[in-house]
Amino acid sequence: MTTTDPGMSADPVAAARRAAEVAEPEFGRYFLIHFLGLSIAYDDDEQSCTVTLPFAPHLCNAAGVVHGGVLSTVLDISMGHACQKYLSAGSTIDMEIHFARAVRTDAVCTGRILHGGRRIVHLESRLFDDRGRLAASATGSWFRHETT
């Protein structure tokens, strides 16, 4: 399990400064994980990656809900981390996202491998609000950098 610092700041400047201080240019420790305050866990039995996004006002759009770009990033991270952990390093080739409801709370999404091809991996992720309601889902394809 990878986790961020437990006390993500609601102040975007403080969050960015803290992320810049602790971020490292390696998988799972990069700036966005710290800036967004993500917690990342793996389920080896399911070969899945669960990402928790804490709500913060600086992640919201003008309507006061978490920006779709932030949700897209979290969905992407959950799938990319599942690919990395259970197959190999990869890069997003394409991703299709469906938004079902606005998010005004903490959110949790889980990415999993649908098909682990030799060069192309197909994944999915589902994001839920803190009441367990589906808020967004995504499918995507990743190019495998290393093959086994």
N, CA, C and O atoms as a GROMACS GRO file, in nm:
protein
  592
    1MET      N    1   0.084  -0.118   0.000
    1MET     CA    2   0.000   0.000   0.000
    1MET      C    3   0.088   0.124   0.000
    1MET      O    4   0.188   0.130   0.072
    2THR      N    5   0.051   0.220  -0.080
    2THR     CA    6   0.120   0.349  -0.084
    2THR      C    7   0.023   0.452  -0.030
    2THR      O    8  -0.094   0.455  -0.070
    3THR      N    9   0.067   0.535   0.060
    3THR     CA   10  -0.020   0.641   0.109
    3THR      C   11   0.055   0.773   0.104
    3THR      O   12   0.178   0.776   0.101
    4THR      N   13  -0.021   0.879   0.104
    4THR     CA   14   0.037   1.012   0.108
    4THR      C   15   0.042   1.057   0.253
    4THR      O   16   0.002   0.983   0.343
    5ASP      N   17   0.090   1.177   0.274
    5ASP     CA   18   0.087   1.235   0.407
    5ASP      C   19  -0.057   1.242   0.454
    5ASP      O   20  -0.145   1.279   0.375
    6PRO      N   21  -0.086   1.209   0.579
    6PRO     CA   22  -0.223   1.201   0.625
    6PRO      C   23  -0.298   1.334   0.626
    6PRO      O   24  -0.420   1.334   0.613
    7GLY      N   25  -0.231   1.446   0.641
    7GLY     CA   26  -0.301   1.573   0.654
    7GLY      C   27  -0.290   1.660   0.531
    7GLY      O   28  -0.216   1.758   0.532
    8MET      N   29  -0.363   1.626   0.424
    8MET     CA   30  -0.361   1.710   0.305
    8MET      C   31  -0.421   1.845   0.339
    8MET      O   32  -0.526   1.853   0.403
    9SER      N   33  -0.356   1.949   0.297
    9SER     CA   34  -0.401   2.085   0.325
    9SER      C   35  -0.516   2.125   0.233
    9SER      O   36  -0.517   2.092   0.114
   10ALA      N   37  -0.613   2.197   0.290
   10ALA     CA   38  -0.721   2.253   0.209
   10ALA      C   39  -0.674   2.377   0.134
   10ALA      O   40  -0.742   2.426   0.045
   11ASP      N   41  -0.557   2.427   0.171
   11ASP     CA   42  -0.498   2.544   0.104
   11ASP      C   43  -0.419   2.495  -0.016
   11ASP      O   44  -0.323   2.419   0.000
   12PRO      N   45  -0.456   2.537  -0.138
   12PRO     CA   46  -0.388   2.485  -0.256
   12PRO      C   47  -0.239   2.520  -0.262
   12PRO      O   48  -0.160   2.441  -0.312
   13VAL      N   49  -0.202   2.636  -0.212
   13VAL     CA   50  -0.061   2.674  -0.213
   13VAL      C   51   0.018   2.584  -0.119
   13VAL      O   52   0.126   2.536  -0.154
   14ALA      N   53  -0.036   2.562   0.000
   14ALA     CA   54   0.031   2.473   0.096
   14ALA      C   55   0.038   2.331   0.041
   14ALA      O   56   0.140   2.263   0.057
   15ALA      N   57  -0.069   2.286  -0.023
   15ALA     CA   58  -0.069   2.151  -0.081
   15ALA      C   59   0.037   2.139  -0.190
   15ALA      O   60   0.107   2.038  -0.197
   16ALA      N   61   0.049   2.240  -0.274
   16ALA     CA   62   0.149   2.237  -0.381
   16ALA      C   63   0.290   2.242  -0.325
   16ALA      O   64   0.378   2.171  -0.374
   17ARG      N   65   0.312   2.325  -0.225
   17ARG     CA   66   0.446   2.332  -0.164
   17ARG      C   67   0.484   2.199  -0.101
   17ARG      O   68   0.596   2.151  -0.118
   18ARG      N   69   0.390   2.140  -0.027
   18ARG     CA   70   0.419   2.012   0.038
   18ARG      C   71   0.446   1.903  -0.067
   18ARG      O   72   0.538   1.823  -0.052
   19ALA      N   73   0.364   1.901  -0.172
   19ALA     CA   74   0.384   1.803  -0.278
   19ALA      C   75   0.520   1.821  -0.344
   19ALA      O   76   0.588   1.723  -0.374
   20ALA      N   77   0.560   1.946  -0.366
   20ALA     CA   78   0.690   1.973  -0.428
   20ALA      C   79   0.805   1.930  -0.338
   20ALA      O   80   0.909   1.886  -0.387
   21GLU      N   81   0.786   1.941  -0.207
   21GLU     CA   82   0.891   1.902  -0.112
   21GLU      C   83   0.912   1.751  -0.107
   21GLU      O   84   1.026   1.705  -0.096
   22VAL      N   85   0.803   1.674  -0.114
   22VAL     CA   86   0.814   1.530  -0.091
   22VAL      C   87   0.809   1.446  -0.218
   22VAL      O   88   0.843   1.328  -0.215
   23ALA      N   89   0.768   1.505  -0.329
   23ALA     CA   90   0.757   1.430  -0.454
   23ALA      C   91   0.894   1.382  -0.502
   23ALA      O   92   0.996   1.449  -0.484
   24GLU      N   93   0.893   1.265  -0.562
   24GLU     CA   94   1.014   1.208  -0.620
   24GLU      C   95   0.981   1.163  -0.762
   24GLU      O   96   0.868   1.122  -0.789
   25PRO      N   97   1.077   1.169  -0.851
   25PRO     CA   98   1.051   1.129  -0.990
   25PRO      C   99   1.054   0.977  -1.006
   25PRO      O  100   1.133   0.923  -1.084
   26GLU      N  101   0.966   0.909  -0.932
   26GLU     CA  102   0.957   0.764  -0.946
   26GLU      C  103   0.811   0.723  -0.934
   26GLU      O  104   0.728   0.798  -0.883
   27PHE      N  105   0.784   0.605  -0.982
   27PHE     CA  106   0.647   0.556  -0.986
   27PHE      C  107   0.586   0.556  -0.845
   27PHE      O  108   0.647   0.507  -0.750
   28GLY      N  109   0.466   0.613  -0.835
   28GLY     CA  110   0.394   0.614  -0.708
   28GLY      C  111   0.431   0.724  -0.613
   28GLY      O  112   0.370   0.737  -0.507
   29ARG      N  113   0.531   0.804  -0.647
   29ARG     CA  114   0.576   0.910  -0.556
   29ARG      C  115   0.580   1.047  -0.624
   29ARG      O  116   0.639   1.142  -0.571
   30TYR      N  117   0.519   1.056  -0.739
   30TYR     CA  118   0.526   1.179  -0.818
   30TYR      C  119   0.433   1.287  -0.762
   30TYR      O  120   0.348   1.261  -0.677
   31PHE      N  121   0.451   1.407  -0.812
   31PHE     CA  122   0.386   1.527  -0.760
   31PHE      C  123   0.234   1.515  -0.748
   31PHE      O  124   0.179   1.548  -0.643
   32LEU      N  125   0.166   1.469  -0.852
   32LEU     CA  126   0.019   1.466  -0.851
   32LEU      C  127  -0.037   1.381  -0.738
   32LEU      O  128  -0.140   1.416  -0.679
   33ILE      N  129   0.027   1.272  -0.707
   33ILE     CA  130  -0.021   1.187  -0.597
   33ILE      C  131  -0.022   1.266  -0.467
   33ILE      O  132  -0.117   1.259  -0.390
   34HIS      N  133   0.085   1.339  -0.443
   34HIS     CA  134   0.094   1.419  -0.320
   34HIS      C  135   0.002   1.540  -0.325
   34HIS      O  136  -0.063   1.571  -0.225
   35PHE      N  137  -0.004   1.609  -0.437
   35PHE     CA  138  -0.087   1.729  -0.448
   35PHE      C  139  -0.235   1.696  -0.430
   35PHE      O  140  -0.308   1.770  -0.364
   36LEU      N  141  -0.279   1.585  -0.488
   36LEU     CA  142  -0.419   1.545  -0.476
   36LEU      C  143  -0.448   1.476  -0.343
   36LEU      O  144  -0.565   1.457  -0.308
   37GLY      N  145  -0.344   1.440  -0.268
   37GLY     CA  146  -0.363   1.373  -0.140
   37GLY      C  147  -0.409   1.229  -0.152
   37GLY      O  148  -0.479   1.180  -0.064
   38LEU      N  149  -0.370   1.162  -0.259
   38LEU     CA  150  -0.418   1.027  -0.287
   38LEU      C  151  -0.359   0.922  -0.192
   38LEU      O  152  -0.244   0.931  -0.150
   39SER      N  153  -0.442   0.823  -0.161
   39SER     CA  154  -0.396   0.701  -0.096
   39SER      C  155  -0.416   0.589  -0.197
   39SER      O  156  -0.519   0.583  -0.264
   40ILE      N  157  -0.319   0.501  -0.206
   40ILE     CA  158  -0.322   0.395  -0.307
   40ILE      C  159  -0.301   0.261  -0.238
   40ILE      O  160  -0.208   0.245  -0.159
   41ALA      N  161  -0.389   0.165  -0.270
   41ALA     CA  162  -0.379   0.030  -0.213
   41ALA      C  163  -0.401  -0.072  -0.324
   41ALA      O  164  -0.464  -0.043  -0.425
   42TYR      N  165  -0.346  -0.190  -0.303
   42TYR     CA  166  -0.356  -0.296  -0.402
   42TYR      C  167  -0.425  -0.418  -0.342
   42TYR      O  168  -0.412  -0.444  -0.222
   43ASP      N  169  -0.498  -0.491  -0.425
   43ASP     CA  170  -0.560  -0.617  -0.386
   43ASP      C  171  -0.504  -0.723  -0.480
   43ASP      O  172  -0.544  -0.733  -0.596
   44ASP      N  173  -0.411  -0.802  -0.427
   44ASP     CA  174  -0.344  -0.901  -0.511
   44ASP      C  175  -0.440  -1.009  -0.560
   44ASP      O  176  -0.424  -1.059  -0.672
   45ASP      N  177  -0.540  -1.046  -0.480
   45ASP     CA  178  -0.636  -1.149  -0.523
   45ASP      C  179  -0.717  -1.101  -0.643
   45ASP      O  180  -0.742  -1.178  -0.735
   46GLU      N  181  -0.757  -0.975  -0.641
   46GLU     CA  182  -0.837  -0.918  -0.749
   46GLU      C  183  -0.750  -0.855  -0.858
   46GLU      O  184  -0.800  -0.819  -0.965
   47GLN      N  185  -0.621  -0.843  -0.832
   47GLN     CA  186  -0.528  -0.771  -0.919
   47GLN      C  187  -0.587  -0.634  -0.954
   47GLN      O  188  -0.605  -0.599  -1.071
   48SER      N  189  -0.614  -0.559  -0.848
   48SER     CA  190  -0.674  -0.427  -0.866
   48SER      C  191  -0.600  -0.323  -0.783
   48SER      O  192  -0.524  -0.356  -0.692
   49CYS      N  193  -0.624  -0.198  -0.818
   49CYS     CA  194  -0.565  -0.085  -0.747
   49CYS      C  195  -0.678   0.009  -0.706
   49CYS      O  196  -0.757   0.053  -0.790
   50THR      N  197  -0.684   0.040  -0.578
   50THR     CA  198  -0.786   0.132  -0.527
   50THR      C  199  -0.719   0.262  -0.487
   50THR      O  200  -0.621   0.264  -0.413
   51VAL      N  201  -0.774   0.372  -0.537
   51VAL     CA  202  -0.722   0.506  -0.511
   51VAL      C  203  -0.829   0.585  -0.437
   51VAL      O  204  -0.944   0.592  -0.481
   52THR      N  205  -0.790   0.644  -0.325
   52THR     CA  206  -0.881   0.728  -0.248
   52THR      C  207  -0.842   0.874  -0.269
   52THR      O  208  -0.726   0.912  -0.252
   53LEU      N  209  -0.941   0.954  -0.306
   53LEU     CA  210  -0.924   1.097  -0.329
   53LEU      C  211  -0.998   1.173  -0.220
   53LEU      O  212  -1.121   1.168  -0.215
   54PRO      N  213  -0.926   1.243  -0.131
   54PRO     CA  214  -0.997   1.324  -0.031
   54PRO      C  215  -1.050   1.451  -0.095
   54PRO      O  216  -0.984   1.513  -0.179
   55PHE      N  217  -1.170   1.491  -0.055
   55PHE     CA  218  -1.229   1.614  -0.106
   55PHE      C  219  -1.147   1.733  -0.057
   55PHE      O  220  -1.104   1.737   0.059
   56ALA      N  221  -1.127   1.830  -0.145
   56ALA     CA  222  -1.062   1.956  -0.110
   56ALA      C  223  -1.118   2.064  -0.201
   56ALA      O  224  -1.134   2.041  -0.320
   57PRO      N  225  -1.148   2.182  -0.147
   57PRO     CA  226  -1.208   2.288  -0.227
   57PRO      C  227  -1.124   2.328  -0.350
   57PRO      O  228  -1.180   2.366  -0.453
   58HIS      N  229  -0.991   2.320  -0.339
   58HIS     CA  230  -0.909   2.362  -0.453
   58HIS      C  231  -0.911   2.262  -0.569
   58HIS      O  232  -0.852   2.288  -0.674
   59LEU      N  233  -0.978   2.150  -0.550
   59LEU     CA  234  -0.992   2.052  -0.658
   59LEU      C  235  -1.125   2.068  -0.732
   59LEU      O  236  -1.156   1.992  -0.823
   60CYS      N  237  -1.203   2.168  -0.691
   60CYS     CA  238  -1.338   2.187  -0.744
   60CYS      C  239  -1.342   2.288  -0.858
   60CYS      O  240  -1.255   2.374  -0.873
   61ASN      N  241  -1.448   2.276  -0.938
   61ASN     CA  242  -1.475   2.374  -1.043
   61ASN      C  243  -1.561   2.486  -0.984
   61ASN      O  244  -1.585   2.488  -0.863
   62ALA      N  245  -1.606   2.577  -1.068
   62ALA     CA  246  -1.684   2.692  -1.020
   62ALA      C  247  -1.817   2.652  -0.958
   62ALA      O  248  -1.875   2.730  -0.882
   63ALA      N  249  -1.867   2.533  -0.988
   63ALA     CA  250  -1.993   2.485  -0.930
   63ALA      C  251  -1.973   2.423  -0.792
   63ALA      O  252  -2.070   2.386  -0.726
   64GLY      N  253  -1.848   2.413  -0.747
   64GLY     CA  254  -1.821   2.357  -0.615
   64GLY      C  255  -1.814   2.206  -0.609
   64GLY      O  256  -1.821   2.148  -0.501
   65VAL      N  257  -1.801   2.142  -0.725
   65VAL     CA  258  -1.786   1.996  -0.729
   65VAL      C  259  -1.648   1.962  -0.783
   65VAL      O  260  -1.587   2.042  -0.854
   66VAL      N  261  -1.600   1.845  -0.750
   66VAL     CA  262  -1.466   1.805  -0.794
   66VAL      C  263  -1.462   1.809  -0.947
   66VAL      O  264  -1.547   1.752  -1.015
   67HIS      N  265  -1.361   1.878  -0.999
   67HIS     CA  266  -1.344   1.898  -1.142
   67HIS      C  267  -1.331   1.764  -1.215
   67HIS      O  268  -1.265   1.672  -1.166
   68GLY      N  269  -1.394   1.754  -1.330
   68GLY     CA  270  -1.389   1.631  -1.409
   68GLY      C  271  -1.247   1.591  -1.447
   68GLY      O  272  -1.218   1.472  -1.460
   69GLY      N  273  -1.160   1.689  -1.465
   69GLY     CA  274  -1.020   1.658  -1.496
   69GLY      C  275  -0.949   1.590  -1.380
   69GLY      O  276  -0.864   1.504  -1.400
   70VAL      N  277  -0.984   1.630  -1.258
   70VAL     CA  278  -0.927   1.566  -1.139
   70VAL      C  279  -0.978   1.422  -1.131
   70VAL      O  280  -0.900   1.330  -1.107
   71LEU      N  281  -1.108   1.402  -1.151
   71LEU     CA  282  -1.164   1.267  -1.148
   71LEU      C  283  -1.101   1.180  -1.257
   71LEU      O  284  -1.072   1.063  -1.235
   72SER      N  285  -1.081   1.239  -1.376
   72SER     CA  286  -1.017   1.166  -1.486
   72SER      C  287  -0.876   1.123  -1.448
   72SER      O  288  -0.833   1.012  -1.480
   73THR      N  289  -0.805   1.211  -1.382
   73THR     CA  290  -0.668   1.180  -1.338
   73THR      C  291  -0.668   1.063  -1.241
   73THR      O  292  -0.585   0.973  -1.252
   74VAL      N  293  -0.760   1.063  -1.147
   74VAL     CA  294  -0.767   0.956  -1.047
   74VAL      C  295  -0.804   0.823  -1.113
   74VAL      O  296  -0.747   0.719  -1.080
   75LEU      N  297  -0.898   0.826  -1.206
   75LEU     CA  298  -0.933   0.705  -1.280
   75LEU      C  299  -0.812   0.652  -1.356
   75LEU      O  300  -0.784   0.532  -1.354
   76ASP      N  301  -0.740   0.741  -1.422
   76ASP     CA  302  -0.620   0.704  -1.497
   76ASP      C  303  -0.514   0.643  -1.404
   76ASP      O  304  -0.453   0.542  -1.437
   77ILE      N  305  -0.493   0.706  -1.289
   77ILE     CA  306  -0.392   0.656  -1.195
   77ILE      C  307  -0.429   0.516  -1.146
   77ILE      O  308  -0.341   0.430  -1.135
   78SER      N  309  -0.556   0.491  -1.117
   78SER     CA  310  -0.595   0.358  -1.068
   78SER      C  311  -0.567   0.251  -1.172
   78SER      O  312  -0.522   0.141  -1.138
   79MET      N  313  -0.593   0.281  -1.298
   79MET     CA  314  -0.567   0.182  -1.403
   79MET      C  315  -0.418   0.168  -1.430
   79MET      O  316  -0.367   0.057  -1.445
   80GLY      N  317  -0.347   0.280  -1.436
   80GLY     CA  318  -0.203   0.275  -1.460
   80GLY      C  319  -0.128   0.202  -1.351
   80GLY      O  320  -0.033   0.128  -1.379
   81HIS      N  321  -0.170   0.221  -1.227
   81HIS     CA  322  -0.104   0.151  -1.116
   81HIS      C  323  -0.134   0.002  -1.119
   81HIS      O  324  -0.048  -0.079  -1.086
   82ALA      N  325  -0.257  -0.036  -1.157
   82ALA     CA  326  -0.288  -0.179  -1.171
   82ALA      C  327  -0.200  -0.242  -1.278
   82ALA      O  328  -0.148  -0.351  -1.260
   83CYS      N  329  -0.185  -0.173  -1.390
   83CYS     CA  330  -0.100  -0.222  -1.499
   83CYS      C  331   0.044  -0.240  -1.452
   83CYS      O  332   0.105  -0.344  -1.473
   84GLN      N  333   0.096  -0.137  -1.387
   84GLN     CA  334   0.236  -0.138  -1.339
   84GLN      C  335   0.259  -0.251  -1.237
   84GLN      O  336   0.358  -0.324  -1.247
   85LYS      N  337   0.170  -0.263  -1.142
   85LYS     CA  338   0.187  -0.360  -1.032
   85LYS      C  339   0.176  -0.505  -1.081
   85LYS      O  340   0.254  -0.591  -1.039
   86TYR      N  341   0.081  -0.530  -1.169
   86TYR     CA  342   0.051  -0.670  -1.203
   86TYR      C  343   0.102  -0.715  -1.339
   86TYR      O  344   0.102  -0.835  -1.368
   87LEU      N  345   0.144  -0.622  -1.425
   87LEU     CA  346   0.195  -0.662  -1.556
   87LEU      C  347   0.330  -0.599  -1.584
   87LEU      O  348   0.434  -0.665  -1.576
   88SER      N  349   0.330  -0.471  -1.616
   88SER     CA  350   0.454  -0.399  -1.645
   88SER      C  351   0.424  -0.250  -1.656
   88SER      O  352   0.308  -0.208  -1.653
   89ALA      N  353   0.529  -0.173  -1.668
   89ALA     CA  354   0.511  -0.030  -1.690
   89ALA      C  355   0.434  -0.009  -1.819
   89ALA      O  356   0.447  -0.087  -1.914
   90GLY      N  357   0.353   0.096  -1.823
   90GLY     CA  358   0.275   0.122  -1.943
   90GLY      C  359   0.239   0.269  -1.955
   90GLY      O  360   0.258   0.347  -1.862
   91SER      N  361   0.189   0.305  -2.071
   91SER     CA  362   0.143   0.441  -2.097
   91SER      C  363   0.002   0.437  -2.152
   91SER      O  364  -0.033   0.348  -2.230
   92THR      N  365  -0.079   0.531  -2.110
   92THR     CA  366  -0.216   0.539  -2.158
   92THR      C  367  -0.219   0.565  -2.308
   92THR      O  368  -0.158   0.660  -2.356
   93ILE      N  369  -0.290   0.480  -2.380
   93ILE     CA  370  -0.311   0.500  -2.523
   93ILE      C  371  -0.442   0.574  -2.544
   93ILE      O  372  -0.448   0.673  -2.617
   94ASP      N  373  -0.546   0.525  -2.479
   94ASP     CA  374  -0.675   0.592  -2.486
   94ASP      C  375  -0.754   0.565  -2.359
   94ASP      O  376  -0.728   0.469  -2.286
   95MET      N  377  -0.850   0.653  -2.334
   95MET     CA  378  -0.933   0.638  -2.216
   95MET      C  379  -1.069   0.699  -2.246
   95MET      O  380  -1.078   0.812  -2.295
   96GLU      N  381  -1.174   0.625  -2.215
   96GLU     CA  382  -1.311   0.674  -2.232
   96GLU      C  383  -1.373   0.685  -2.094
   96GLU      O  384  -1.372   0.590  -2.016
   97ILE      N  385  -1.429   0.802  -2.064
   97ILE     CA  386  -1.481   0.830  -1.931
   97ILE      C  387  -1.629   0.864  -1.941
   97ILE      O  388  -1.673   0.933  -2.033
   98HIS      N  389  -1.705   0.813  -1.845
   98HIS     CA  390  -1.847   0.845  -1.833
   98HIS      C  391  -1.869   0.900  -1.693
   98HIS      O  392  -1.838   0.834  -1.594
   99PHE      N  393  -1.924   1.021  -1.684
   99PHE     CA  394  -1.956   1.082  -1.555
   99PHE      C  395  -2.103   1.057  -1.525
   99PHE      O  396  -2.189   1.084  -1.609
  100ALA      N  397  -2.131   1.006  -1.406
  100ALA     CA  398  -2.269   0.973  -1.368
  100ALA      C  399  -2.328   1.074  -1.271
  100ALA      O  400  -2.450   1.096  -1.271
  101ARG      N  401  -2.244   1.135  -1.188
  101ARG     CA  402  -2.294   1.233  -1.091
  101ARG      C  403  -2.180   1.322  -1.045
  101ARG      O  404  -2.063   1.287  -1.056
  102ALA      N  405  -2.217   1.437  -0.994
  102ALA     CA  406  -2.119   1.530  -0.939
  102ALA      C  407  -2.062   1.474  -0.809
  102ALA      O  408  -2.131   1.402  -0.737
  103VAL      N  409  -1.936   1.507  -0.780
  103VAL     CA  410  -1.871   1.459  -0.659
  103VAL      C  411  -1.844   1.578  -0.568
  103VAL      O  412  -1.777   1.674  -0.606
  104ARG      N  413  -1.899   1.571  -0.447
  104ARG     CA  414  -1.884   1.676  -0.347
  104ARG      C  415  -1.824   1.622  -0.218
  104ARG      O  416  -1.827   1.688  -0.114
  105THR      N  417  -1.770   1.502  -0.225
  105THR     CA  418  -1.719   1.431  -0.107
  105THR      C  419  -1.587   1.363  -0.142
  105THR      O  420  -1.539   1.374  -0.254
  106ASP      N  421  -1.530   1.294  -0.046
  106ASP     CA  422  -1.419   1.205  -0.076
  106ASP      C  423  -1.469   1.104  -0.180
  106ASP      O  424  -1.589   1.077  -0.189
  107ALA      N  425  -1.378   1.050  -0.256
  107ALA     CA  426  -1.413   0.952  -0.358
  107ALA      C  427  -1.313   0.838  -0.357
  107ALA      O  428  -1.197   0.855  -0.319
  108VAL      N  429  -1.360   0.722  -0.400
  108VAL     CA  430  -1.275   0.602  -0.407
  108VAL      C  431  -1.297   0.537  -0.542
  108VAL      O  432  -1.411   0.518  -0.585
  109CYS      N  433  -1.188   0.503  -0.609
  109CYS     CA  434  -1.205   0.430  -0.735
  109CYS      C  435  -1.111   0.310  -0.737
  109CYS      O  436  -1.005   0.309  -0.676
  110THR      N  437  -1.155   0.210  -0.811
  110THR     CA  438  -1.076   0.088  -0.824
  110THR      C  439  -1.057   0.056  -0.971
  110THR      O  440  -1.153   0.045  -1.047
  111GLY      N  441  -0.930   0.040  -1.008
  111GLY     CA  442  -0.894   0.002  -1.143
  111GLY      C  443  -0.855  -0.144  -1.147
  111GLY      O  444  -0.793  -0.196  -1.054
  112ARG      N  445  -0.893  -0.210  -1.255
  112ARG     CA  446  -0.856  -0.351  -1.270
  112ARG      C  447  -0.829  -0.385  -1.415
  112ARG      O  448  -0.875  -0.317  -1.506
  113ILE      N  449  -0.755  -0.490  -1.433
  113ILE     CA  450  -0.716  -0.536  -1.566
  113ILE      C  451  -0.830  -0.619  -1.625
  113ILE      O  452  -0.879  -0.712  -1.562
  114LEU      N  453  -0.870  -0.584  -1.746
  114LEU     CA  454  -0.969  -0.664  -1.818
  114LEU      C  455  -0.902  -0.768  -1.905
  114LEU      O  456  -0.946  -0.883  -1.914
  115HIS      N  457  -0.793  -0.726  -1.971
  115HIS     CA  458  -0.717  -0.816  -2.057
  115HIS      C  459  -0.572  -0.768  -2.061
  115HIS      O  460  -0.544  -0.654  -2.099
  116GLY      N  461  -0.482  -0.855  -2.022
  116GLY     CA  462  -0.340  -0.821  -2.022
  116GLY      C  463  -0.269  -0.878  -2.142
  116GLY      O  464  -0.206  -0.984  -2.133
  117GLY      N  465  -0.279  -0.810  -2.253
  117GLY     CA  466  -0.214  -0.856  -2.375
  117GLY      C  467  -0.063  -0.839  -2.370
  117GLY      O  468  -0.008  -0.776  -2.280
  118ARG      N  469   0.003  -0.896  -2.470
  118ARG     CA  470   0.150  -0.890  -2.476
  118ARG      C  471   0.200  -0.748  -2.492
  118ARG      O  472   0.302  -0.711  -2.434
  119ARG      N  473   0.130  -0.666  -2.570
  119ARG     CA  474   0.171  -0.526  -2.593
  119ARG      C  475   0.066  -0.425  -2.548
  119ARG      O  476   0.101  -0.314  -2.508
  120ILE      N  477  -0.061  -0.462  -2.553
  120ILE     CA  478  -0.170  -0.372  -2.518
  120ILE      C  479  -0.250  -0.432  -2.401
  120ILE      O  480  -0.283  -0.550  -2.401
  121VAL      N  481  -0.278  -0.348  -2.302
  121VAL     CA  482  -0.354  -0.390  -2.185
  121VAL      C  483  -0.485  -0.311  -2.183
  121VAL      O  484  -0.485  -0.190  -2.207
  122HIS      N  485  -0.596  -0.379  -2.156
  122HIS     CA  486  -0.726  -0.314  -2.144
  122HIS      C  487  -0.766  -0.317  -1.997
  122HIS      O  488  -0.760  -0.421  -1.931
  123LEU      N  489  -0.809  -0.200  -1.947
  123LEU     CA  490  -0.843  -0.186  -1.805
  123LEU      C  491  -0.975  -0.112  -1.789
  123LEU      O  492  -1.027  -0.054  -1.884
  124GLU      N  493  -1.028  -0.116  -1.666
  124GLU     CA  494  -1.145  -0.037  -1.632
  124GLU      C  495  -1.128   0.017  -1.492
  124GLU      O  496  -1.050  -0.036  -1.412
  125SER      N  497  -1.202   0.123  -1.462
  125SER     CA  498  -1.203   0.180  -1.328
  125SER      C  499  -1.340   0.236  -1.300
  125SER      O  500  -1.407   0.289  -1.389
  126ARG      N  501  -1.383   0.223  -1.174
  126ARG     CA  502  -1.512   0.277  -1.131
  126ARG      C  503  -1.489   0.363  -1.008
  126ARG      O  504  -1.422   0.320  -0.913
  127LEU      N  505  -1.544   0.484  -1.009
  127LEU     CA  506  -1.525   0.581  -0.901
  127LEU      C  507  -1.658   0.604  -0.829
  127LEU      O  508  -1.761   0.627  -0.892
  128PHE      N  509  -1.654   0.598  -0.695
  128PHE     CA  510  -1.773   0.613  -0.612
  128PHE      C  511  -1.755   0.727  -0.513
  128PHE      O  512  -1.644   0.756  -0.468
  129ASP      N  513  -1.867   0.792  -0.480
  129ASP     CA  514  -1.862   0.896  -0.377
  129ASP      C  515  -1.865   0.830  -0.239
  129ASP      O  516  -1.864   0.708  -0.229
  130ASP      N  517  -1.867   0.912  -0.132
  130ASP     CA  518  -1.858   0.854   0.002
  130ASP      C  519  -1.988   0.785   0.046
  130ASP      O  520  -1.992   0.726   0.154
  131ARG      N  521  -2.092   0.792  -0.035
  131ARG     CA  522  -2.216   0.720  -0.006
  131ARG      C  523  -2.226   0.592  -0.088
  131ARG      O  524  -2.329   0.524  -0.086
  132GLY      N  525  -2.118   0.558  -0.160
  132GLY     CA  526  -2.115   0.436  -0.238
  132GLY      C  527  -2.187   0.446  -0.372
  132GLY      O  528  -2.217   0.344  -0.433
  133ARG      N  529  -2.216   0.567  -0.417
  133ARG     CA  530  -2.285   0.587  -0.544
  133ARG      C  531  -2.184   0.602  -0.658
  133ARG      O  532  -2.085   0.674  -0.645
  134LEU      N  533  -2.209   0.533  -0.767
  134LEU     CA  534  -2.122   0.545  -0.884
  134LEU      C  535  -2.122   0.688  -0.934
  134LEU      O  536  -2.228   0.744  -0.963
  135ALA      N  537  -2.004   0.747  -0.944
  135ALA     CA  538  -1.992   0.885  -0.991
  135ALA      C  539  -1.927   0.892  -1.128
  135ALA      O  540  -1.957   0.983  -1.206
  136ALA      N  541  -1.839   0.798  -1.160
  136ALA     CA  542  -1.771   0.798  -1.290
  136ALA      C  543  -1.715   0.659  -1.316
  136ALA      O  544  -1.685   0.583  -1.224
  137SER      N  545  -1.701   0.628  -1.443
  137SER     CA  546  -1.636   0.503  -1.481
  137SER      C  547  -1.551   0.530  -1.604
  137SER      O  548  -1.575   0.624  -1.680
  138ALA      N  549  -1.453   0.445  -1.622
  138ALA     CA  550  -1.362   0.462  -1.737
  138ALA      C  551  -1.314   0.326  -1.785
  138ALA      O  552  -1.303   0.230  -1.708
  139THR      N  553  -1.286   0.320  -1.913
  139THR     CA  554  -1.213   0.208  -1.970
  139THR      C  555  -1.094   0.269  -2.043
  139THR      O  556  -1.099   0.383  -2.089
  140GLY      N  557  -0.989   0.192  -2.052
  140GLY     CA  558  -0.872   0.244  -2.118
  140GLY      C  559  -0.781   0.135  -2.171
  140GLY      O  560  -0.793   0.018  -2.134
  141SER      N  561  -0.691   0.176  -2.257
  141SER     CA  562  -0.589   0.087  -2.312
  141SER      C  563  -0.453   0.145  -2.280
  141SER      O  564  -0.432   0.266  -2.289
  142TRP      N  565  -0.361   0.058  -2.243
  142TRP     CA  566  -0.225   0.098  -2.210
  142TRP      C  567  -0.129   0.021  -2.300
  142TRP      O  568  -0.151  -0.096  -2.330
  143PHE      N  569  -0.024   0.088  -2.342
  143PHE     CA  570   0.085   0.026  -2.415
  143PHE      C  571   0.186  -0.024  -2.313
  143PHE      O  572   0.232   0.053  -2.228
  144ARG      N  573   0.221  -0.150  -2.320
  144ARG     CA  574   0.320  -0.208  -2.228
  144ARG      C  575   0.460  -0.174  -2.273
  144ARG      O  576   0.497  -0.201  -2.388
  145HIS      N  577   0.538  -0.115  -2.184
  145HIS     CA  578   0.677  -0.081  -2.216
  145HIS      C  579   0.768  -0.202  -2.207
  145HIS      O  580   0.866  -0.212  -2.280
  146GLU      N  581   0.734  -0.292  -2.118
  146GLU     CA  582   0.815  -0.414  -2.101
  146GLU      C  583   0.719  -0.530  -2.118
  146GLU      O  584   0.605  -0.525  -2.071
  147THR      N  585   0.763  -0.634  -2.184
  147THR     CA  586   0.679  -0.752  -2.197
  147THR      C  587   0.747  -0.869  -2.130
  147THR      O  588   0.869  -0.875  -2.119
  148THR      N  589   0.666  -0.961  -2.088
  148THR     CA  590   0.720  -1.082  -2.022
  148THR      C  591   0.682  -1.203  -2.102
  148THR      O  592   0.718  -1.315  -2.065
   0.00000   0.00000   0.00000
